[in-house]
Amino acid sequence: QVQLVESGGGLVQAGGSLRLSCAASGSIFGIDFMAWYRQAPGKQRELVAGISSGGSTNYVDSVKGRFTISRDNAKNTVYLQMDSLKPEDTAVYYCIARIKTPVLRSPWTDYWGQGTQVTVSS
């Protein structure tokens, strides 16, 4: 089994910072793409930032220059550093990782974390 466990969410004032972490554990042969999504009340889930196994990154326009995604392959962990937070960043943040298990001929599979709440007050 594979698990993704997120941490680091919370309540912060506008202009503040938070750092989210997401650690993958279990029977893991390899991890490809990792990313953070978010879902605000009444809105669809959106991709916030992604990072390839080689370190290439991409961001949604609304967070460019404020958020930074990174990963530690030795720890199977992805991070999201969020600076200059705005009330519109309030959402539940989910991490996702594309993982291959050691099972023979197993496919690459997307696993999701349970989500962590980020609330930015004005």
C-alpha positions as CSV (number, residue, x, y, z in Angstrom):
1,Q,0.0,0.0,0.0
2,V,1.0,3.6,-0.6
3,Q,0.1,6.6,1.5
4,L,0.5,10.3,1.1
5,V,0.4,12.3,4.2
6,E,0.2,16.1,4.1
7,S,1.0,18.6,6.9
8,G,1.6,22.3,7.3
9,G,-1.8,23.8,6.7
10,G,-3.4,26.3,9.1
11,L,-4.7,29.8,9.6
12,V,-2.6,32.8,8.6
13,Q,-3.1,36.5,7.9
14,A,-2.9,37.9,4.5
15,G,0.7,38.5,3.5
16,G,1.9,35.7,5.6
17,S,3.6,32.4,4.7
18,L,3.0,28.7,5.1
19,R,4.9,25.6,4.0
20,L,3.1,22.4,3.1
21,S,4.7,19.0,3.1
22,C,3.5,15.8,1.6
23,A,5.4,12.5,2.3
24,A,4.8,9.3,0.4
25,S,5.3,6.1,2.2
26,G,4.8,2.4,1.7
27,S,5.7,0.0,-1.1
28,I,7.3,2.5,-3.6
29,F,9.5,1.6,-6.6
30,G,9.6,5.0,-8.1
31,I,7.8,8.4,-8.1
32,D,7.3,10.4,-11.3
33,F,5.3,13.6,-11.3
34,M,4.2,15.3,-8.0
35,A,1.9,18.2,-7.6
36,W,-0.4,20.2,-5.4
37,Y,-4.1,20.9,-6.1
38,R,-6.5,23.0,-4.2
39,Q,-10.3,23.2,-3.9
40,A,-12.1,26.2,-2.5
41,P,-15.8,25.9,-1.3
42,G,-18.1,25.8,-4.3
43,K,-15.2,25.6,-6.8
44,Q,-13.6,22.9,-8.9
45,R,-10.3,21.4,-7.8
46,E,-7.4,23.2,-9.6
47,L,-3.8,22.4,-10.2
48,V,-1.6,24.8,-8.3
49,A,1.9,23.6,-9.0
50,G,3.6,20.5,-10.3
51,I,7.1,19.2,-10.4
52,S,8.6,16.4,-12.6
53,S,11.1,13.8,-11.4
54,G,13.8,15.9,-13.0
55,G,12.8,19.1,-11.2
56,S,10.9,20.9,-13.9
57,T,8.1,23.0,-12.4
58,N,4.9,24.7,-13.5
59,Y,2.4,26.9,-11.7
60,V,-1.0,28.3,-12.2
61,D,-0.8,32.0,-13.1
62,S,-2.4,33.2,-9.9
63,V,0.4,31.9,-7.7
64,K,3.4,32.6,-9.9
65,G,6.1,34.5,-8.0
66,R,4.4,33.7,-4.6
67,F,4.5,29.9,-4.4
68,T,7.4,27.5,-4.8
69,I,7.2,23.8,-5.3
70,S,10.1,21.5,-4.5
71,R,10.8,17.9,-3.8
72,D,13.3,15.7,-1.9
73,N,13.5,12.5,-3.8
74,A,15.5,10.8,-1.0
75,K,12.6,11.4,1.4
76,N,9.8,10.9,-1.2
77,T,8.4,14.3,-0.2
78,V,7.1,17.3,-2.0
79,Y,6.8,20.8,-0.6
80,L,4.9,23.9,-1.3
81,Q,6.3,27.1,0.0
82,M,3.5,29.7,0.0
83,D,4.4,33.4,0.5
84,S,2.4,36.6,0.2
85,L,-0.7,34.7,0.9
86,K,-4.1,36.2,-0.1
87,P,-7.6,35.4,1.1
88,E,-8.3,33.9,-2.3
89,D,-5.7,31.2,-1.6
90,T,-8.1,29.8,1.1
91,A,-8.8,26.2,0.2
92,V,-8.1,22.6,1.0
93,Y,-4.8,21.7,-0.5
94,Y,-4.2,18.2,-1.8
95,C,-1.0,16.6,-3.0
96,I,-0.8,14.0,-5.7
97,A,2.0,11.7,-6.8
98,R,2.4,9.3,-9.7
99,I,3.9,6.2,-8.2
100,K,5.1,2.8,-9.3
101,T,5.1,-0.1,-6.9
102,P,7.6,-3.0,-7.0
103,V,4.8,-5.4,-8.1
104,L,5.8,-6.9,-11.5
105,R,4.2,-5.1,-14.4
106,S,2.3,-2.7,-12.1
107,P,1.2,0.5,-13.8
108,W,2.1,4.1,-12.8
109,T,-0.8,5.1,-10.5
110,D,-1.9,8.5,-9.1
111,Y,-2.2,8.6,-5.4
112,W,-3.8,11.5,-3.4
113,G,-3.3,12.8,0.0
114,Q,-6.2,13.5,2.4
115,G,-6.0,17.2,2.1
116,T,-4.9,20.0,4.5
117,Q,-6.9,23.2,5.1
118,V,-5.3,26.6,4.4
119,T,-7.2,29.6,5.6
120,V,-6.0,33.1,4.9
121,S,-7.7,35.9,6.8
122,S,-7.9,39.5,5.5
